[in-house]
Amino acid sequence: MDIQPITAQPPSRHDQLLSKAEELEATFLSEMLAHSGLGEMQGSFGGGEGETQFASFLREEQARLIVQHGGLGLAELIFNSMVKAEDNAA
């Protein structure tokens, strides 16, 4: 049996730009979720500083999932702007 190594293709420039645009939208959403108070416990059931630290991980993951499922459309706008800027620079 002859085993051939799997060679992964490097991501195209299009894929790289889209990935960064989605990352920016997720970061924006995470900040907006934080400012909305998502995940904050009220009253005596709060988890203190530990909860505060780990709540950010939850918000980041929720924001990433929102973007994966369509998001707000910011990633598309950011991506189109980056492509246009790159085309103008060339």
VEXDREN-2710 file (C-alpha; in Angstrom, 1 decimal):
% VEXDREN-2710
k/r/px/py/pz
1/MET/0.0/0.0/0.0
2/ASP/1.5/3.3/-1.1
3/ILE/0.6/6.2/1.2
4/GLN/0.7/9.6/-0.4
5/PRO/1.2/12.7/1.8
6/ILE/-1.7/15.1/1.9
7/THR/-0.6/18.5/0.8
8/ALA/-2.9/21.3/1.8
9/GLN/-3.3/24.2/-0.6
10/PRO/-2.5/27.5/0.9
11/PRO/-5.6/29.7/1.3
12/SER/-6.3/32.0/-1.6
13/ARG/-6.1/35.8/-1.1
14/HIS/-9.9/35.9/-1.4
15/ASP/-10.2/33.3/1.4
16/GLN/-7.7/35.2/3.6
17/LEU/-9.6/38.5/3.1
18/LEU/-12.9/36.9/3.8
19/SER/-11.5/35.3/7.0
20/LYS/-10.2/38.6/8.3
21/ALA/-13.5/40.3/7.5
22/GLU/-15.4/37.7/9.4
23/GLU/-12.9/38.0/12.3
24/LEU/-13.5/41.8/12.4
25/GLU/-17.3/41.3/12.4
26/ALA/-17.0/38.7/15.2
27/THR/-14.8/41.1/17.3
28/PHE/-17.4/43.9/16.8
29/LEU/-20.3/41.6/17.8
30/SER/-18.4/40.4/20.9
31/GLU/-17.9/44.0/22.0
32/MET/-21.5/44.8/21.4
33/LEU/-22.6/41.8/23.3
34/ALA/-20.4/42.8/26.2
35/HIS/-21.8/46.3/26.3
36/SER/-25.4/44.9/26.2
37/GLY/-24.7/43.0/29.5
38/LEU/-25.0/39.5/28.0
39/GLY/-24.0/36.8/30.4
40/GLU/-23.8/39.1/33.5
41/MET/-25.3/37.5/36.6
42/GLN/-27.4/39.8/38.8
43/GLY/-27.7/39.6/42.5
44/SER/-25.8/37.3/44.9
45/PHE/-25.4/34.5/42.3
46/GLY/-22.6/36.3/40.4
47/GLY/-19.3/34.4/40.0
48/GLY/-17.0/37.3/40.7
49/GLU/-13.8/38.0/38.8
50/GLY/-13.6/34.4/37.5
51/GLU/-17.0/34.7/35.9
52/THR/-16.0/38.1/34.4
53/GLN/-12.9/36.5/32.7
54/PHE/-14.7/33.5/31.4
55/ALA/-17.7/35.4/30.2
56/SER/-15.6/37.0/27.5
57/PHE/-14.7/33.6/26.1
58/LEU/-18.4/32.8/25.9
59/ARG/-19.2/36.1/24.2
60/GLU/-16.4/35.6/21.7
61/GLU/-17.7/32.2/20.7
62/GLN/-21.3/33.4/20.5
63/ALA/-20.2/36.2/18.2
64/ARG/-18.2/33.8/16.0
65/LEU/-21.3/31.6/15.7
66/ILE/-23.5/34.6/14.8
67/VAL/-21.1/35.5/12.0
68/GLN/-21.0/31.8/10.8
69/HIS/-24.8/31.9/10.5
70/GLY/-25.0/35.1/8.5
71/GLY/-24.1/37.8/11.0
72/LEU/-25.1/41.4/10.5
73/GLY/-23.6/41.7/7.0
74/LEU/-20.6/43.6/8.2
75/ALA/-18.1/40.9/7.0
76/GLU/-19.4/41.3/3.5
77/LEU/-19.1/45.0/3.5
78/ILE/-15.6/44.9/5.0
79/PHE/-14.5/42.2/2.5
80/ASN/-15.8/44.2/-0.4
81/SER/-13.9/47.3/0.8
82/MET/-10.7/45.3/1.2
83/VAL/-11.0/43.8/-2.2
84/LYS/-11.7/47.3/-3.7
85/ALA/-8.7/48.8/-1.9
86/GLU/-6.4/46.0/-3.0
87/ASP/-7.6/46.4/-6.6
88/ASN/-7.0/50.1/-6.5
89/ALA/-3.5/49.6/-5.1
90/ALA/-2.6/47.3/-7.9
END
